Every structure is written in C-alpha cells, then in structure tokens.
Amino acid sequence: MTTAQHRIGSGFGARSTAAEVLRGIDLTGRLAVVTGGYSGLGLETTRALAGAGARVVVPARRPEVAAKALDGIEGVEVDELDLADLDSVRAFAERFLGSGRTIDIMINNAGIMACPETRVGPGWEAQFATNHLGHYALVNRLWPAIEPGGARVVSVSSSGHRISGIRWDDPMFEQGYDKWQAYGQAKTANALFALRLDALGEEMGVRAFSLHPGGILTPLQRHLTREEMVRSGWIDENGALANTSFKTPEQGAATQVWAATSPRLAGEGGVFCEDCDIAEPHTPDGPVPGGVSAHATDPEQAARLWRMSADLTGVDAFAPPA
C-alpha cells in the first residue's frame, strides 16, 4: 500500500550528510547500482554507500572519466552505459545479468538539465529520453536482478517537477521547445515512475521512492550560463555561491541515500522525499515551502506514463507473457 505523503520525523534534515544518515548502517554484502555515480551527487552517493560496506556498480557514459573520479574508493566497479541509447541500456543490462548477481539498491541518479534542444534515438527530446526513458528501460531490463533481492529503487527527481506535468499532447516538444518545461516534465516523470514501480513491485518486496535532493551547484548546471545563474540568485557576479539555502554535494546526496537505506522506510514506498524525510504535498500559498505537486503523485498519471514508456521503449517487465 502506498505510504502517506507526509513527514515522519526522520531525525534528519536539510543539512544532514550522506555519511550521517548511514551512521550505524552496515551495507556489507549489499550491491548497489548508481547511475552517474561518478560526478556531483552521484559521486558522493557512491562514496557514502561504499564507505558503509556496499559493493557499488557505476554505469557511466564516460567510463574512463568515471574510473578516474572513483579511483581510491574501495568496492566500486565501473561499466559503460549511455541512457540516451537504448541499445547501450540493453547491453549493460545483459552484461550485469550475466554476472548472476542481485541488486539490493538501485539509484537512478544520472540526468541532464535545461540543455539546448537535442534529439536522441528516434527523435526523442533528450531530457525526457535520458532522465526518464533510459532509466525506465534500465530498471525493467534489470528486473530479474532487482526483484529477487527485494531492492529499493530510488528515482532522483527535483523540485523542478513543479514546472510542468507530463505534456500528454506533446511530450517530445515537437510543437516548440522550452528547456525548463522539458526539464520539469522529465522530473515529473521520475516521480511518477517511482510511484508506478512501487505499486507494481510491492507484492514482490520491491519498493520505490523519488526525491528532491535540494539545490546544489554541481556539473548538472553545465548548460547554464553564468548570467542565467546570477539572475536566478544562485551565484554572484564573481561566481561565488549566493543562495544560502543551497546544499553541499554531501548534503545533497543525503536524501537519496536515506531513501535507499533508512530502516524508517521499511515496508513503505511510493512517496516523494526531500531533506531526508517524506515530503509534504506542495501548496503554492502553504506555510511550508517545498513539497511535491499533485501531478507528480497521481496514480492514474503514473500508470498512463508507464504504458506510454513501455510503448516507446518496447520494454515492460510486468507485461503478461505473449
């Protein structure tokens, strides 16, 4: 049953770090897969999980760069994966399944933000394709390793989901592109994916969560100009951090690590998290900032997105046998 979308008083908060939420948790013998786990929040997530004893597999579009970034962290292995290329997704999944291992933690962390209009595959909009469809196909192809371990699957969304719901009439922006609307749609898709996966996987012991990690300056901002970030109040004219609510990468990684490992979430699932707790529903004029919009927690939209994703990718681990 889907967990109530309300805070539970986790004991952690916006300034908690990934290492702090893992204190006292032993992940020895557990295997985690962290997409993009070699840069920004992904790197800190990998570092924290490995530090708690987990074996961490990092699928990376640039494996040589990933290997260099992860050098010195024990218990980590790198493989090649381009989420924008479904052939690459299939190849990685086949290699992993061939190893005969099961997955205990799956963190869909990799993503792109506010990029110039880019088309991948059969003409798909790149943010929707990379952030959502690639991860959708990856989890479905890895399902034979995810299901036996009763894994937790964590989908890294963003407060950016509030920018846009799913554009059912034009999800690929064929009628005009807006980089922030495209980002918002992709982040809503990340949340709806977790909601639907949790509903499908619960009876098999697999639970899924989505989250907003917080505002953090990482390589995710690579497509933004300094002028854009100054106008947004993120940095000052000299490039120094100007927004005091922004987190460090170690703090930014904390919520996804908490969602993936916290004993407080045992038996729970299907919720959107932030600041190392379950988020409250977002109300534009509400007393508490943040939270999750209704369009990102709608089970009917989640089921509709799953069907659309299955049609687009040709993959659905839950489809009845032909």
C-alpha positions as CSV (number, residue, x, y, z in Angstrom):
1,M,0.0,0.0,0.0
2,T,1.3,3.5,-0.9
3,T,2.7,5.4,2.1
4,A,1.0,8.6,3.2
5,Q,2.7,11.7,1.6
6,H,3.6,13.3,4.9
7,R,6.7,13.8,7.0
8,I,7.5,11.1,9.5
9,G,10.1,13.0,11.7
10,S,13.1,11.1,10.5
11,G,15.5,12.8,12.8
12,F,17.5,14.2,9.8
13,G,17.1,17.4,7.9
14,A,18.3,19.7,5.1
15,R,21.9,19.9,6.4
16,S,22.3,16.2,7.1
17,T,25.0,14.5,5.0
18,A,25.0,11.1,3.3
19,A,27.6,9.8,5.8
20,E,25.4,10.9,8.7
21,V,22.2,9.1,7.5
22,L,24.3,6.0,7.1
23,R,25.8,6.1,10.5
24,G,25.3,2.7,12.2
25,I,24.0,1.1,9.0
26,D,26.1,-1.8,7.7
27,L,25.8,-2.5,4.0
28,T,28.4,-5.3,3.8
29,G,27.2,-7.9,1.3
30,R,24.8,-5.5,-0.4
31,L,25.1,-4.4,-4.0
32,A,24.0,-1.0,-5.3
33,V,23.8,0.4,-8.8
34,V,24.2,4.1,-9.0
35,T,23.8,5.7,-12.5
36,G,26.0,8.7,-12.9
37,G,27.7,7.7,-9.7
38,Y,31.0,9.4,-10.5
39,S,30.1,13.1,-10.6
40,G,28.3,15.6,-8.3
41,L,25.7,14.0,-6.1
42,G,26.3,10.6,-7.7
43,L,29.9,10.6,-6.6
44,E,29.0,11.5,-3.0
45,T,26.3,8.8,-3.1
46,T,28.8,6.2,-4.3
47,R,31.4,7.3,-1.7
48,A,28.9,7.0,1.1
49,L,27.4,3.6,0.1
50,A,30.9,2.1,-0.4
51,G,32.0,3.6,2.9
52,A,29.2,1.7,4.6
53,G,30.4,-1.6,3.0
54,A,28.3,-1.9,-0.1
55,R,29.6,-3.0,-3.5
56,V,28.7,-0.2,-5.9
57,V,28.4,-0.6,-9.7
58,V,28.6,2.7,-11.5
59,P,27.3,2.6,-15.1
60,A,28.8,5.6,-16.9
61,R,28.6,7.2,-20.3
62,R,32.3,8.1,-19.9
63,P,33.7,5.0,-18.1
64,E,37.3,6.3,-18.4
65,V,36.3,9.6,-16.7
66,A,34.3,7.6,-14.1
67,A,37.2,5.3,-13.3
68,K,39.5,8.3,-12.7
69,A,36.9,10.1,-10.4
70,L,36.3,6.9,-8.4
71,D,40.0,5.9,-8.0
72,G,40.7,5.1,-4.4
73,I,37.2,4.3,-3.4
74,E,37.1,0.6,-2.4
75,G,34.3,-1.7,-3.6
76,V,33.4,0.2,-6.7
77,E,33.3,-1.1,-10.3
78,V,32.6,0.9,-13.5
79,D,30.8,-0.2,-16.6
80,E,29.6,1.6,-19.8
81,L,26.1,2.9,-20.2
82,D,24.5,5.7,-22.2
83,L,21.0,6.3,-21.0
84,A,20.1,8.1,-24.2
85,D,20.8,4.9,-26.3
86,L,18.5,2.0,-25.6
87,D,21.0,-0.4,-27.3
88,S,23.5,0.7,-24.7
89,V,21.0,0.2,-21.9
90,R,20.2,-3.3,-23.2
91,A,23.9,-4.2,-23.5
92,F,24.7,-3.1,-19.9
93,A,21.7,-5.0,-18.5
94,E,22.8,-8.1,-20.3
95,R,26.3,-7.9,-19.0
96,F,25.1,-7.3,-15.5
97,L,22.5,-10.1,-15.6
98,G,25.2,-12.4,-17.0
99,S,27.1,-11.9,-13.7
100,G,24.4,-13.7,-11.8
101,R,24.2,-11.1,-9.1
102,T,21.2,-9.5,-7.5
103,I,20.6,-5.8,-6.8
104,D,19.7,-4.5,-3.3
105,I,19.8,-0.8,-4.1
106,M,19.1,0.9,-7.4
107,I,19.6,4.7,-7.6
108,N,18.6,6.4,-10.8
109,N,20.8,9.4,-10.3
110,A,22.1,10.4,-13.7
111,G,20.5,13.2,-15.6
112,I,20.7,16.3,-17.7
113,M,19.2,19.7,-17.0
114,A,18.0,22.6,-19.2
115,C,20.1,21.6,-22.2
116,P,19.7,23.1,-25.7
117,E,17.1,21.3,-27.9
118,T,18.6,17.9,-28.6
119,R,17.1,14.9,-30.2
120,V,18.2,11.3,-29.5
121,G,17.1,7.9,-30.7
122,P,14.1,8.1,-33.0
123,G,13.9,11.9,-32.4
124,W,13.0,11.9,-28.7
125,E,13.5,15.0,-26.7
126,A,16.8,14.4,-24.8
127,Q,15.8,15.3,-21.2
128,F,12.7,13.1,-21.3
129,A,14.7,10.3,-23.1
130,T,17.7,10.4,-20.8
131,N,16.3,11.2,-17.4
132,H,13.2,9.1,-17.7
133,L,13.0,6.7,-20.6
134,G,16.6,5.4,-20.2
135,H,16.1,4.7,-16.5
136,Y,12.7,3.2,-17.2
137,A,14.2,0.8,-19.7
138,L,17.2,0.1,-17.4
139,V,15.1,-0.9,-14.4
140,N,12.8,-3.0,-16.5
141,R,15.7,-4.9,-18.1
142,L,17.4,-5.3,-14.7
143,W,14.2,-6.6,-13.1
144,P,15.4,-10.2,-13.0
145,A,18.2,-8.9,-10.6
146,I,16.1,-6.3,-8.8
147,E,13.1,-8.5,-7.9
148,P,14.9,-11.4,-6.1
149,G,16.8,-9.0,-3.8
150,G,13.7,-7.1,-2.8
151,A,15.5,-4.0,-3.8
152,R,14.8,-0.4,-3.1
153,V,14.7,1.7,-6.3
154,V,15.3,5.4,-5.9
155,S,14.5,7.9,-8.6
156,V,16.2,11.3,-8.3
157,S,13.6,13.9,-9.3
158,S,13.7,17.6,-8.3
159,S,11.6,20.5,-7.2
160,G,11.8,21.3,-10.9
161,H,8.9,18.8,-11.3
162,R,6.6,21.7,-10.3
163,I,7.4,23.5,-13.5
164,S,5.5,21.0,-15.7
165,G,3.4,17.9,-15.5
166,I,3.5,15.4,-18.4
167,R,2.7,17.1,-21.7
168,W,0.4,14.3,-22.9
169,D,-0.4,16.1,-26.2
170,D,3.3,16.8,-27.0
171,P,5.8,15.0,-24.7
172,M,8.6,15.3,-27.2
173,F,8.2,19.1,-27.7
174,E,7.6,18.8,-31.4
175,Q,5.5,22.0,-31.3
176,G,8.2,24.2,-29.8
177,Y,11.0,23.6,-27.3
178,D,11.4,25.2,-23.9
179,K,14.4,23.8,-21.9
180,W,12.9,24.4,-18.5
181,Q,9.5,23.0,-19.4
182,A,11.3,19.9,-20.8
183,Y,13.3,19.6,-17.5
184,G,10.1,19.9,-15.4
185,Q,8.3,17.2,-17.4
186,A,11.3,14.9,-17.1
187,K,11.5,15.4,-13.3
188,T,7.7,14.8,-13.0
189,A,8.3,11.6,-15.0
190,N,11.0,10.5,-12.5
191,A,8.4,10.8,-9.7
192,L,5.6,9.1,-11.5
193,F,7.9,6.3,-12.5
194,A,8.8,5.5,-8.9
195,L,5.1,5.7,-7.9
196,R,4.1,3.2,-10.5
197,L,7.0,0.9,-9.9
198,D,6.2,0.8,-6.2
199,A,2.7,-0.2,-7.0
200,L,3.8,-3.0,-9.4
201,G,6.7,-4.2,-7.3
202,E,5.3,-4.1,-3.7
203,E,4.0,-7.6,-3.6
204,M,7.4,-8.9,-4.6
205,G,9.1,-6.9,-1.9
206,V,10.5,-4.1,-4.2
207,R,9.7,-0.6,-3.0
208,A,10.4,2.7,-4.9
209,F,10.9,6.3,-3.9
210,S,11.5,9.6,-5.6
211,L,13.0,12.8,-4.2
212,H,14.2,16.3,-4.5
213,P,17.9,16.4,-3.4
214,G,17.9,20.2,-2.8
215,G,19.7,23.0,-4.6
216,I,23.3,22.2,-5.2
217,L,25.9,23.5,-7.6
218,T,27.2,20.5,-9.5
219,P,28.1,19.7,-13.1
220,L,24.3,19.4,-13.7
221,Q,24.4,23.2,-14.4
222,R,26.8,22.7,-17.3
223,H,24.3,24.0,-19.8
224,L,23.5,27.2,-17.9
225,T,25.4,30.4,-18.5
226,R,26.8,32.4,-15.6
227,E,24.3,35.2,-16.4
228,E,21.4,32.8,-16.0
229,M,22.7,31.6,-12.6
230,V,23.2,35.2,-11.4
231,R,19.7,36.1,-12.5
232,S,18.4,33.1,-10.6
233,G,20.2,34.2,-7.5
234,W,22.3,31.1,-7.3
235,I,25.7,32.8,-7.7
236,D,27.0,36.3,-7.5
237,E,28.8,38.3,-10.3
238,N,32.1,36.7,-9.2
239,G,30.8,33.2,-9.5
240,A,30.6,32.6,-5.7
241,L,27.6,30.9,-4.1
242,A,24.9,33.4,-3.4
243,N,22.0,31.3,-2.3
244,T,22.4,30.3,1.4
245,S,19.8,27.6,1.1
246,F,22.0,25.6,-1.3
247,K,23.5,22.4,0.0
248,T,26.9,20.9,-0.3
249,P,27.2,17.8,-2.5
250,E,27.5,15.7,0.7
251,Q,24.2,17.2,1.9
252,G,22.6,16.9,-1.5
253,A,23.3,13.2,-1.7
254,A,21.8,12.5,1.7
255,T,18.2,12.2,0.8
256,Q,18.8,9.6,-1.9
257,V,21.0,7.6,0.4
258,W,18.4,7.9,3.2
259,A,15.6,6.7,0.8
260,A,17.8,3.8,-0.3
261,T,18.8,2.6,3.2
262,S,16.7,4.0,6.1
263,P,15.1,1.4,8.4
264,R,12.4,4.0,9.0
265,L,11.2,3.3,5.4
266,A,10.9,-0.5,5.8
267,G,7.6,-1.5,4.4
268,E,7.0,1.9,3.0
269,G,7.1,3.2,-0.6
270,G,5.7,5.2,-3.5
271,V,6.4,8.6,-1.9
272,F,8.4,11.7,-2.8
273,C,11.1,12.7,-0.3
274,E,13.1,15.8,0.5
275,D,15.5,16.9,3.2
276,C,15.9,13.2,4.4
277,D,12.2,12.8,5.1
278,I,9.0,12.2,3.3
279,A,7.8,15.5,1.7
280,E,4.6,17.2,2.3
281,P,2.1,17.9,-0.5
282,H,3.0,21.2,-2.2
283,T,0.6,24.1,-1.9
284,P,1.6,27.4,-3.6
285,D,0.5,29.5,-0.7
286,G,1.1,27.0,2.1
287,P,3.0,27.7,5.3
288,V,5.9,25.2,4.4
289,P,8.0,25.8,1.3
290,G,8.8,22.9,-1.0
291,G,6.8,19.7,-1.2
292,V,5.5,17.7,-4.1
293,S,2.9,18.7,-6.5
294,A,-0.3,16.7,-7.0
295,H,0.5,16.0,-10.7
296,A,3.6,14.1,-9.6
297,T,1.8,11.8,-7.1
298,D,-1.2,10.9,-9.2
299,P,-1.5,7.1,-9.6
300,E,-3.6,7.3,-12.8
301,Q,-1.0,9.5,-14.5
302,A,1.7,7.2,-13.2
303,A,0.0,4.2,-14.8
304,R,-0.5,6.2,-18.1
305,L,3.2,7.2,-18.2
306,W,4.2,3.6,-17.6
307,R,2.1,2.4,-20.6
308,M,3.5,5.2,-22.8
309,S,7.1,4.4,-21.7
310,A,6.5,0.7,-22.5
311,D,5.2,1.6,-26.0
312,L,8.1,3.9,-26.7
313,T,10.9,1.6,-25.4
314,G,9.4,-1.8,-26.2
315,V,10.2,-2.9,-22.7
316,D,7.9,-3.9,-19.8
317,A,9.0,-6.4,-17.2
318,F,5.4,-6.6,-15.9
319,A,3.7,-7.3,-19.2
320,P,1.8,-10.6,-19.4
321,P,3.6,-13.3,-21.4
322,A,2.7,-13.1,-25.1
